[in-house]
């Protein structure tokens, strides 16, 4: 299993906000943001963690 750096409080807050705004499809929305590099916080998360991390990440386990 790949080890990723810890998600920062700022990144976690941004993920929670994104999930709240976009409901159950929030990961698809985030993937689109990553593709467009539209948000600096999420862009940094994409660079450090990548799509394989996103597919296995569960926001409910972090809150």
N, CA, C and O atoms as a GROMACS GRO file, in nm:
protein
  252
    1UNK      N    1   0.084  -0.118   0.000
    1UNK     CA    2   0.000   0.000   0.000
    1UNK      C    3   0.089   0.125   0.000
    1UNK      O    4   0.186   0.132   0.076
    2UNK      N    5   0.056   0.220  -0.083
    2UNK     CA    6   0.132   0.343  -0.095
    2UNK      C    7   0.109   0.433   0.026
    2UNK      O    8  -0.005   0.449   0.071
    3UNK      N    9   0.216   0.491   0.077
    3UNK     CA   10   0.206   0.586   0.186
    3UNK      C   11   0.202   0.727   0.130
    3UNK      O   12   0.287   0.765   0.050
    4UNK      N   13   0.104   0.804   0.171
    4UNK     CA   14   0.089   0.942   0.126
    4UNK      C   15   0.114   1.035   0.244
    4UNK      O   16   0.095   0.996   0.360
    5UNK      N   17   0.156   1.158   0.216
    5UNK     CA   18   0.171   1.254   0.325
    5UNK      C   19   0.035   1.278   0.391
    5UNK      O   20  -0.068   1.261   0.327
    6UNK      N   21   0.034   1.316   0.517
    6UNK     CA   22  -0.094   1.344   0.582
    6UNK      C   23  -0.167   1.459   0.510
    6UNK      O   24  -0.105   1.553   0.461
    7UNK      N   25  -0.298   1.448   0.507
    7UNK     CA   26  -0.382   1.556   0.451
    7UNK      C   27  -0.383   1.667   0.555
    7UNK      O   28  -0.409   1.643   0.673
    8UNK      N   29  -0.356   1.790   0.512
    8UNK     CA   30  -0.354   1.902   0.605
    8UNK      C   31  -0.496   1.941   0.646
    8UNK      O   32  -0.593   1.901   0.582
    9UNK      N   33  -0.505   2.017   0.753
    9UNK     CA   34  -0.636   2.065   0.799
    9UNK      C   35  -0.702   2.150   0.690
    9UNK      O   36  -0.823   2.140   0.669
   10UNK      N   37  -0.624   2.232   0.622
   10UNK     CA   38  -0.677   2.316   0.514
   10UNK      C   39  -0.731   2.229   0.400
   10UNK      O   40  -0.838   2.257   0.346
   11UNK      N   41  -0.657   2.125   0.363
   11UNK     CA   42  -0.703   2.036   0.256
   11UNK      C   43  -0.828   1.961   0.298
   11UNK      O   44  -0.922   1.947   0.219
   12UNK      N   45  -0.831   1.912   0.421
   12UNK     CA   46  -0.946   1.839   0.470
   12UNK      C   47  -1.070   1.928   0.474
   12UNK      O   48  -1.180   1.884   0.438
   13UNK      N   49  -1.053   2.052   0.517
   13UNK     CA   50  -1.164   2.147   0.518
   13UNK      C   51  -1.215   2.173   0.376
   13UNK      O   52  -1.336   2.181   0.353
   14UNK      N   53  -1.122   2.188   0.282
   14UNK     CA   54  -1.161   2.210   0.142
   14UNK      C   55  -1.233   2.088   0.086
   14UNK      O   56  -1.330   2.102   0.011
   15UNK      N   57  -1.188   1.969   0.120
   15UNK     CA   58  -1.255   1.846   0.076
   15UNK      C   59  -1.396   1.837   0.133
   15UNK      O   60  -1.490   1.802   0.061
   16UNK      N   61  -1.411   1.867   0.261
   16UNK     CA   62  -1.542   1.863   0.325
   16UNK      C   63  -1.636   1.964   0.261
   16UNK      O   64  -1.754   1.934   0.239
   17UNK      N   65  -1.586   2.083   0.232
   17UNK     CA   66  -1.668   2.186   0.167
   17UNK      C   67  -1.711   2.140   0.028
   17UNK      O   68  -1.827   2.155  -0.009
   18UNK      N   69  -1.619   2.085  -0.047
   18UNK     CA   70  -1.648   2.035  -0.181
   18UNK      C   71  -1.753   1.923  -0.175
   18UNK      O   72  -1.845   1.920  -0.256
   19UNK      N   73  -1.738   1.832  -0.080
   19UNK     CA   74  -1.834   1.722  -0.066
   19UNK      C   75  -1.972   1.775  -0.030
   19UNK      O   76  -2.073   1.727  -0.083
   20UNK      N   77  -1.977   1.874   0.058
   20UNK     CA   78  -2.106   1.932   0.097
   20UNK      C   79  -2.174   1.999  -0.021
   20UNK      O   80  -2.295   1.988  -0.038
   21UNK      N   81  -2.097   2.068  -0.103
   21UNK     CA   82  -2.153   2.139  -0.219
   21UNK      C   83  -2.198   2.044  -0.329
   21UNK      O   84  -2.295   2.074  -0.400
   22UNK      N   85  -2.130   1.930  -0.345
   22UNK     CA   86  -2.154   1.845  -0.460
   22UNK      C   87  -2.214   1.709  -0.429
   22UNK      O   88  -2.232   1.626  -0.519
   23UNK      N   89  -2.246   1.684  -0.303
   23UNK     CA   90  -2.314   1.560  -0.267
   23UNK      C   91  -2.233   1.435  -0.300
   23UNK      O   92  -2.110   1.436  -0.295
   24UNK      N   93  -2.304   1.329  -0.332
   24UNK     CA   94  -2.237   1.201  -0.349
   24UNK      C   95  -2.143   1.195  -0.469
   24UNK      O   96  -2.063   1.102  -0.480
   25UNK      N   97  -2.152   1.291  -0.558
   25UNK     CA   98  -2.063   1.295  -0.675
   25UNK      C   99  -1.942   1.385  -0.654
   25UNK      O  100  -1.880   1.429  -0.751
   26UNK      N  101  -1.908   1.412  -0.529
   26UNK     CA  102  -1.801   1.507  -0.501
   26UNK      C  103  -1.666   1.462  -0.555
   26UNK      O  104  -1.584   1.545  -0.594
   27UNK      N  105  -1.641   1.331  -0.557
   27UNK     CA  106  -1.512   1.284  -0.608
   27UNK      C  107  -1.499   1.309  -0.758
   27UNK      O  108  -1.390   1.342  -0.805
   28UNK      N  109  -1.607   1.294  -0.832
   28UNK     CA  110  -1.604   1.325  -0.976
   28UNK      C  111  -1.579   1.473  -0.996
   28UNK      O  112  -1.504   1.512  -1.085
   29UNK      N  113  -1.641   1.555  -0.914
   29UNK     CA  114  -1.621   1.700  -0.921
   29UNK      C  115  -1.475   1.734  -0.890
   29UNK      O  116  -1.414   1.816  -0.958
   30UNK      N  117  -1.420   1.672  -0.786
   30UNK     CA  118  -1.281   1.696  -0.749
   30UNK      C  119  -1.187   1.651  -0.860
   30UNK      O  120  -1.091   1.720  -0.891
   31UNK      N  121  -1.214   1.538  -0.920
   31UNK     CA  122  -1.132   1.490  -1.030
   31UNK      C  123  -1.129   1.591  -1.144
   31UNK      O  124  -1.025   1.612  -1.206
   32UNK      N  125  -1.243   1.654  -1.170
   32UNK     CA  126  -1.250   1.757  -1.273
   32UNK      C  127  -1.166   1.879  -1.232
   32UNK      O  128  -1.093   1.935  -1.315
   33UNK      N  129  -1.175   1.920  -1.106
   33UNK     CA  130  -1.092   2.031  -1.057
   33UNK      C  131  -0.944   1.999  -1.073
   33UNK      O  132  -0.865   2.085  -1.112
   34UNK      N  133  -0.908   1.876  -1.042
   34UNK     CA  134  -0.769   1.834  -1.054
   34UNK      C  135  -0.723   1.843  -1.199
   34UNK      O  136  -0.611   1.886  -1.226
   35UNK      N  137  -0.808   1.802  -1.291
   35UNK     CA  138  -0.774   1.805  -1.433
   35UNK      C  139  -0.749   1.948  -1.481
   35UNK      O  140  -0.657   1.973  -1.558
   36UNK      N  141  -0.831   2.039  -1.434
   36UNK     CA  142  -0.821   2.179  -1.476
   36UNK      C  143  -0.727   2.261  -1.388
   36UNK      O  144  -0.698   2.377  -1.419
   37UNK      N  145  -0.678   2.203  -1.279
   37UNK     CA  146  -0.594   2.276  -1.182
   37UNK      C  147  -0.662   2.406  -1.141
   37UNK      O  148  -0.599   2.512  -1.136
   38UNK      N  149  -0.792   2.397  -1.113
   38UNK     CA  150  -0.874   2.515  -1.088
   38UNK      C  151  -0.866   2.570  -0.946
   38UNK      O  152  -0.906   2.684  -0.922
   39UNK      N  153  -0.816   2.493  -0.852
   39UNK     CA  154  -0.812   2.536  -0.713
   39UNK      C  155  -0.673   2.507  -0.657
   39UNK      O  156  -0.629   2.392  -0.663
   40UNK      N  157  -0.604   2.607  -0.604
   40UNK     CA  158  -0.466   2.586  -0.557
   40UNK      C  159  -0.452   2.480  -0.448
   40UNK      O  160  -0.358   2.401  -0.450
   41UNK      N  161  -0.544   2.477  -0.352
   41UNK     CA  162  -0.536   2.378  -0.244
   41UNK      C  163  -0.555   2.238  -0.300
   41UNK      O  164  -0.481   2.146  -0.265
   42UNK      N  165  -0.653   2.223  -0.387
   42UNK     CA  166  -0.680   2.092  -0.446
   42UNK      C  167  -0.572   2.052  -0.545
   42UNK      O  168  -0.544   1.934  -0.562
   43UNK      N  169  -0.512   2.150  -0.611
   43UNK     CA  170  -0.403   2.121  -0.704
   43UNK      C  171  -0.284   2.063  -0.628
   43UNK      O  172  -0.220   1.969  -0.674
   44UNK      N  173  -0.255   2.121  -0.512
   44UNK     CA  174  -0.147   2.069  -0.430
   44UNK      C  175  -0.175   1.928  -0.383
   44UNK      O  176  -0.084   1.844  -0.379
   45UNK      N  177  -0.299   1.900  -0.347
   45UNK     CA  178  -0.338   1.766  -0.304
   45UNK      C  179  -0.324   1.668  -0.420
   45UNK      O  180  -0.280   1.555  -0.401
   46UNK      N  181  -0.362   1.711  -0.540
   46UNK     CA  182  -0.347   1.625  -0.657
   46UNK      C  183  -0.200   1.591  -0.678
   46UNK      O  184  -0.166   1.476  -0.705
   47UNK      N  185  -0.114   1.690  -0.667
   47UNK     CA  186   0.028   1.667  -0.691
   47UNK      C  187   0.090   1.576  -0.586
   47UNK      O  188   0.180   1.497  -0.618
   48UNK      N  189   0.045   1.585  -0.463
   48UNK     CA  190   0.105   1.504  -0.357
   48UNK      C  191   0.041   1.366  -0.340
   48UNK      O  192   0.106   1.273  -0.292
   49UNK      N  193  -0.086   1.353  -0.379
   49UNK     CA  194  -0.158   1.228  -0.352
   49UNK      C  195  -0.205   1.155  -0.478
   49UNK      O  196  -0.193   1.033  -0.485
   50UNK      N  197  -0.258   1.226  -0.574
   50UNK     CA  198  -0.296   1.166  -0.702
   50UNK      C  199  -0.429   1.093  -0.704
   50UNK      O  200  -0.494   1.078  -0.600
   51UNK      N  201  -0.470   1.048  -0.822
   51UNK     CA  202  -0.602   0.987  -0.840
   51UNK      C  203  -0.619   0.853  -0.771
   51UNK      O  204  -0.731   0.820  -0.730
   52UNK      N  205  -0.514   0.775  -0.755
   52UNK     CA  206  -0.530   0.647  -0.685
   52UNK      C  207  -0.565   0.670  -0.538
   52UNK      O  208  -0.642   0.594  -0.480
   53UNK      N  209  -0.508   0.774  -0.479
   53UNK     CA  210  -0.543   0.809  -0.342
   53UNK      C  211  -0.690   0.851  -0.334
   53UNK      O  212  -0.762   0.810  -0.243
   54UNK      N  213  -0.734   0.934  -0.429
   54UNK     CA  214  -0.872   0.982  -0.428
   54UNK      C  215  -0.971   0.867  -0.436
   54UNK      O  216  -1.074   0.869  -0.369
   55UNK      N  217  -0.941   0.767  -0.517
   55UNK     CA  218  -1.036   0.656  -0.533
   55UNK      C  219  -1.056   0.577  -0.403
   55UNK      O  220  -1.163   0.521  -0.381
   56UNK      N  221  -0.954   0.572  -0.318
   56UNK     CA  222  -0.968   0.496  -0.192
   56UNK      C  223  -0.995   0.584  -0.070
   56UNK      O  224  -1.021   0.532   0.038
   57UNK      N  225  -0.989   0.716  -0.086
   57UNK     CA  226  -1.009   0.808   0.026
   57UNK      C  227  -1.155   0.814   0.067
   57UNK      O  228  -1.244   0.819  -0.018
   58UNK      N  229  -1.180   0.813   0.196
   58UNK     CA  230  -1.315   0.829   0.248
   58UNK      C  231  -1.317   0.948   0.342
   58UNK      O  232  -1.250   0.947   0.446
   59UNK      N  233  -1.392   1.049   0.307
   59UNK     CA  234  -1.403   1.168   0.389
   59UNK      C  235  -1.466   1.134   0.524
   59UNK      O  236  -1.429   1.194   0.624
   60UNK      N  237  -1.558   1.042   0.528
   60UNK     CA  238  -1.627   1.009   0.653
   60UNK      C  239  -1.530   0.953   0.757
   60UNK      O  240  -1.554   0.967   0.877
   61UNK      N  241  -1.423   0.890   0.714
   61UNK     CA  242  -1.325   0.837   0.809
   61UNK      C  243  -1.238   0.946   0.870
   61UNK      O  244  -1.177   0.926   0.975
   62UNK      N  245  -1.234   1.063   0.805
   62UNK     CA  246  -1.148   1.172   0.851
   62UNK      C  247  -1.222   1.271   0.938
   62UNK      O  248  -1.158   1.345   1.013
   63UNK      N  249  -1.353   1.277   0.931
   63UNK     CA  250  -1.430   1.377   1.006
   63UNK      C  251  -1.471   1.327   1.142
   63UNK      O  252  -1.536   1.399   1.217
   0.00000   0.00000   0.00000
